[in-house]
Amino acid sequence: MGGTQCGVVTWRQLRLRGWPETRIRRAARRRELVRVHPQVYVDHTGPLTEEQRAWAAVLWAEPAALWGPSLLGTNPGEPVHLAIDRKRRLAPPDGIVLHRVAHLSAMTRPGTRPPRLALEHDALLRAASAATETDVVAILTSTIGRLGTTVAAMRRALELHPTVRRRRLIVALLDDIDHGTDSVLEHGFLTRVERPHGLPSPVRQSARMDGRERRDLEYPEFGLVVELDGRLHHESWAAGNRDAGRDLRDIAAGSTVLRLRWAQVMRDPCSTAALLAQALRARGWNGAVKRCSSCQG
């Protein structure tokens, strides 16, 4: 019963299979079917798996698709988030959170079971409701590159969202990501340190000798590498040891390595730009640093 739905089935599906109402009620009395939501059942009496919770939620609200926090899997104790058509009015039972959207069928990723929003549409909807612009950057940079989601796919998805909040920012971010920014901190470097102060453009995500690892920023003509230690990927002891080994190899090859953290890029970008310019001049750069609207003195 309901094998392709992990044992979850609806009253309507059972009726379409030829079950009379009396048989469904009898199976429910005997606990052969256990009610999860109104007219949604599971075929056992034990705890639900997370996939069964997702199936039960989607089947209760169908047509619906997993959204946001539930898109790639639900966590125990957390509600299942669903996207439904914006014109529908449903009162969700406990454990389900509804998000009303336009063009639901066009935004649902084909062939997913249970149905899920395509990552690019999910990212755009979450970006539109994000609390800060930094959160928007984090959402886009962490989504692009996953499960085939590309900048081009995001741009196509935008066509279904002509009035999406922060559209201008999203379009600009997609351009920046297309040119190599790969994280919140990399985008912060581009928009707070590099561009406003007229610094030369580095090579972004340049490949190391082994071809598997990449440098965040490299100025090859000046023998300078800048690594950006964000809050997500450089916290663990193992990551710190790995980063130290990378720095040592770059230094042994003749480069100078600078590591910038959140404070240098996001809180003190003007001083960071001035000091980076000095480091570049010491290695042959003859450009001039610009003063941005935030520069002091």
C-alpha positions, 0 to 999 in steps of 0.5 A: 500500500502506498509503496511509492509514498513510503506507506502514506496514502490518502482517503481519495487514493484508497477510493480510487483503488476500489476500497469501499468506505467501510473497508477504510474505516475498518482498517482505521479501527484496526490500526492497519491505517493510522491517521496522520492528518485529515484523510491522510494515513500511514500503514503502521503504528510506529513513529513516522520517518521524516520522509513519511512526515513530508509525504503526509504533509504534501498529500494533505495539501496537494497540490503542494511542494516542499519549500525552504527549510524542508526542501532537502529534508525535514528535521525531527521536531521541526514543522514541514514547510509547504508551498501552495497556490496563493489563492488557496485558503487552508488551515494547516494542522500542527506540524505544517507551515504553508507559504502561498506562491504564484505559479506553483506548478511552474516552480515545482521541480519535475519528477521529485517525490514528494514534490519539491520547489526547484532550488532556484525558485526556492532561493528567490522566494527566500531571498525576497523574504530575507531579513538583511541583504547579507542574508540574500547574499548567503542564500544565493551563494549557497544555492548556486552550484547545488543540484544543477542550479546555475546563474543562468537557471536563476535568471530564467527563474526570475522571469516568473518573479517580475515583482520580487522584492529586492529584484535589483539586488538579486540581479546584481548579485547574479552578475557578481556570482557569475564573475566568480564571487563564491560566498558572503565574504567574497561578495563583501570583499568585492563590494566593500573593499575592492570596487569602492576603493579602486583596487585591481581585480584579482583572479577569483577561485583560481585553481591550485596545482592539484586542480581540486582546491582553489584560492579565494583571490589571487593577484598573480602578477604581484605574487599575492594571495588573499584567503577569506576566512568566512564563518562557515568553512574555516572554524574547525581544527581540521579546517585550520590545519588544512588552511595552514598547509595551503598557505605554506605551499603558496609561500614555498612557491613564492607567493605572499598569503594574506588572510582576511576575516569577517571584521576586516571585510565587513566591519573595517573595509576602508582600512583593509583596502588601504593596507591591501593597497600598500601590500600591492604597491610593495609588489609593483602595483602603481594604481591609486586608491579611491576614497569611498563615501565611508572613508574617514579623514 
